[in-house]
Amino acid sequence: MTNQEILQIAREQSAADIGCRAEDFLSEENVVVPAVIGPDARKYYQEPIACNLVSYGNNIVASVKDEYRETVSAYIGRFPFYHCFETPHIHWLNDRLAAYGQKVCFMALYYLPDVTLLHPLPCAYELRVLTAADFASLYLPEWDNALSRERPELDVLGVGAYEDGRLVGLAGASADCARMWQIGVDVLPAYRRQGIASALTSRLAAEICNRGKVPFYCSAWSNLRSLRNAVKSGFLPAWVELTVKPAAYVDEMNR
């Protein structure tokens, strides 16, 4: 696949996630659509969602429940689209949605591979390609980024780093949707800063591509360690998302 084909697949998936058209992300104008989680959406999208703001760098496509449409439309029309994903402007939205019992919840930066940069990186440790059959004993706290204890049925592929037969690093791929698999990675604390994460991530990304799927990666803006790993592994920022959920949901996460 070319970079443009990969990007188009991602836009089509985002459209399936939030109920818009893939071409909406290419518009120079913001687009507002009724909030819906489509049947082909990524598996981790779950109601209740008041609104989802998505940008591929041209505009904002806002998927919004009817009762919040006026507020969200005013927000994305008030500020430059790229400032709508950061403070202080997020406070404007959060303050007004509080009257409806809603709060800004998730903010994420997503990455796609650049085929001119993506290639398996070297590692000082033995690397093994793993399949779902190998994961049964690995659903442990130290591998929570690589594997999902909540949705183990989606964990389809992995690469492990081993020292004398002991697993010291793990990258896992979750089949979150039909054409795109998400990569997560963990390295034991004593083995970090040795290039293991990037070796695992780049190798797994190549394995995913070889299976005809698009690998993608996600991090918080502030997780510089994860961001550096993405870039070193051949990934570049592609799109951003901001999700609003009920205040009770957000408050429970903060307990």
C-alpha positions in Angstrom: 0.0 0.0 0.0 1.1 3.6 -0.6 0.9 6.3 2.0 -2.1 7.8 0.3 -3.9 4.4 0.2 -3.2 4.0 3.9 -4.5 7.5 4.7 -7.7 6.9 2.7 -8.4 3.6 4.5 -8.0 5.5 7.8 -10.4 8.3 6.7 -12.9 5.7 5.6 -12.7 4.0 8.9 -13.1 7.3 10.8 -16.2 7.9 8.7 -17.6 4.5 9.7 -16.7 5.3 13.3 -18.7 8.6 13.6 -21.3 8.4 10.8 -19.9 10.9 8.2 -18.4 10.6 4.7 -14.6 10.1 4.2 -14.5 13.2 2.0 -15.8 15.3 4.9 -12.3 15.2 6.4 -10.9 16.9 3.3 -13.2 19.9 3.4 -11.9 23.3 4.4 -15.1 23.9 6.3 -16.2 22.2 9.5 -18.8 19.5 9.2 -21.4 18.6 11.8 -23.3 15.2 11.6 -25.7 13.4 13.9 -23.8 11.2 16.4 -23.9 7.6 15.6 -21.6 4.6 16.2 -21.8 2.7 13.0 -21.8 -1.1 12.8 -18.3 -1.1 11.3 -16.9 1.3 13.9 -13.8 0.4 15.9 -14.7 -1.9 18.8 -13.7 0.5 21.6 -16.2 3.1 20.6 -19.0 2.7 23.1 -22.1 4.7 24.1 -22.8 7.0 25.7 -21.0 9.6 23.6 -22.3 13.1 23.5 -19.9 14.2 20.7 -16.7 13.2 19.0 -14.5 15.8 17.3 -12.1 14.4 14.6 -9.6 16.2 12.5 -7.2 15.1 9.8 -5.6 18.5 9.7 -8.0 20.3 7.4 -11.1 20.9 9.5 -13.2 19.4 12.3 -15.9 16.8 11.7 -18.1 16.8 14.7 -20.4 13.9 15.4 -22.9 15.3 17.9 -26.1 14.3 19.7 -29.0 16.6 18.8 -29.2 18.2 22.2 -25.6 19.4 22.1 -25.4 20.3 18.4 -25.9 24.1 19.0 -23.2 24.3 21.7 -20.7 22.2 19.7 -21.3 24.0 16.5 -20.7 27.3 18.2 -17.5 26.0 19.7 -15.9 24.8 16.5 -17.1 27.9 14.7 -15.6 30.2 17.3 -11.9 29.1 17.3 -9.4 27.8 14.7 -10.0 24.1 14.3 -6.5 23.1 15.6 -7.1 25.2 18.8 -10.3 23.3 19.6 -8.2 20.3 20.7 -6.3 22.2 23.4 -6.7 24.4 26.4 -7.6 27.2 27.1 -10.4 26.8 24.5 -11.5 23.3 25.7 -12.6 25.0 28.9 -15.1 27.0 26.8 -16.7 23.8 25.6 -16.4 22.0 28.9 -18.0 24.8 30.9 -21.1 25.0 28.6 -21.6 21.2 28.4 -21.5 21.0 32.2 -25.1 22.3 32.2 -26.1 19.1 30.3 -24.1 16.9 32.6 -21.3 16.3 30.1 -17.5 16.6 30.2 -14.6 16.4 27.8 -13.3 12.9 28.4 -10.8 11.4 25.9 -8.2 13.3 23.8 -5.9 11.3 21.6 -3.3 11.6 18.8 -3.3 8.8 16.2 -0.4 7.7 13.9 -0.2 5.9 10.6 2.9 4.2 9.1 5.0 6.1 6.5 6.0 3.3 4.0 9.2 5.2 3.2 10.2 5.1 6.9 8.7 1.8 8.1 11.2 -1.1 8.4 12.0 -3.6 11.2 14.6 -2.2 13.5 17.4 -4.2 15.2 17.1 -5.5 18.7 19.7 -7.0 21.1 17.1 -9.6 22.3 15.4 -12.5 20.6 12.2 -11.5 18.8 9.4 -14.0 18.3 6.2 -13.5 16.4 3.2 -14.5 18.5 -0.4 -15.4 17.7 -3.6 -15.4 19.8 -2.8 -18.9 21.0 0.3 -17.6 22.7 -1.5 -14.9 24.7 -3.4 -16.9 27.2 -0.9 -16.6 30.0 0.1 -13.0 29.2 -3.0 -11.1 30.4 -1.1 -9.5 33.2 -0.7 -5.9 34.4 2.8 -5.5 32.9 1.3 -6.1 29.4 -1.8 -4.0 29.7 -0.8 -1.7 26.8 0.1 -4.6 24.5 -2.9 -6.8 25.2 -6.5 -6.1 26.3 -7.9 -8.0 29.3 -11.3 -6.4 28.5 -11.4 -7.6 24.8 -9.0 -10.5 24.5 -10.8 -11.8 21.5 -9.5 -8.9 19.5 -5.8 -9.6 20.2 -4.7 -11.3 17.0 -0.9 -10.9 16.6 2.1 -9.9 18.6 5.9 -9.7 18.8 7.8 -10.6 22.0 11.3 -9.8 23.1 13.0 -12.5 25.1 16.1 -12.8 27.3 17.0 -16.4 28.0 13.4 -17.4 27.4 11.9 -14.7 29.6 9.5 -12.2 28.0 10.9 -8.6 28.6 8.9 -6.7 26.0 5.7 -7.2 24.1 3.9 -5.5 21.2 0.4 -6.6 20.5 -2.1 -5.9 17.7 -5.8 -5.6 18.3 -8.2 -6.1 15.4 -10.3 -3.1 16.3 -11.9 -3.0 12.9 -11.9 -4.9 9.6 -9.0 -3.2 7.9 -6.9 -1.6 10.7 -5.1 -3.2 13.6 -4.0 -1.1 16.6 -0.5 -1.6 18.1 0.2 -1.3 21.8 3.6 -2.0 23.4 5.1 -2.6 26.9 8.6 -3.1 28.0 9.6 -4.1 31.5 11.1 -1.1 33.4 14.6 -2.6 33.7 14.8 -3.1 30.0 13.7 0.3 28.8 15.9 2.8 26.8 17.5 -0.1 24.8 15.5 0.3 21.6 13.2 -2.7 22.5 9.9 -0.8 22.1 10.8 0.5 18.6 12.1 -2.9 17.5 8.9 -4.6 18.6 6.6 -1.9 17.1 8.4 -1.7 13.8 8.5 -5.5 13.4 4.8 -5.9 14.4 3.8 -3.1 12.0 5.6 -4.9 9.2 3.9 -8.2 10.1 0.5 -6.4 10.0 1.2 -4.9 6.6 2.3 -8.3 5.3 -1.2 -9.5 6.3 -2.9 -6.8 4.2 -4.0 -4.7 7.2 -3.1 -1.1 8.2 -1.3 -0.8 11.5 -2.1 2.3 13.6 -0.9 3.7 16.9 -2.3 6.0 19.5 -0.9 8.1 22.3 -1.7 11.0 24.5 -0.2 14.3 23.4 1.9 14.4 26.6 3.2 10.8 26.4 6.5 11.8 24.9 8.0 8.3 25.4 5.2 6.8 23.4 5.3 9.6 20.8 9.1 9.1 20.3 8.6 5.4 19.9 5.9 5.9 17.2 8.2 8.2 15.2 11.3 6.1 15.6 9.2 3.0 14.5 8.2 4.7 11.2 4.8 6.2 12.2 3.8 9.9 11.7 0.8 11.8 13.3 -2.3 11.4 11.1 -5.4 12.5 13.0 -6.7 13.7 16.4 -9.9 13.0 18.3 -11.7 14.6 21.3 -14.6 12.8 22.9 -17.3 14.1 25.3 -19.0 11.7 27.7 -21.3 12.0 30.7 -19.8 13.7 33.7 -20.5 10.7 35.9 -18.4 8.5 33.5 -15.5 11.0 33.7 -15.8 11.4 37.4 -15.7 7.6 37.9 -12.5 7.4 35.9 -11.0 10.0 38.2 -11.8 8.2 41.4 
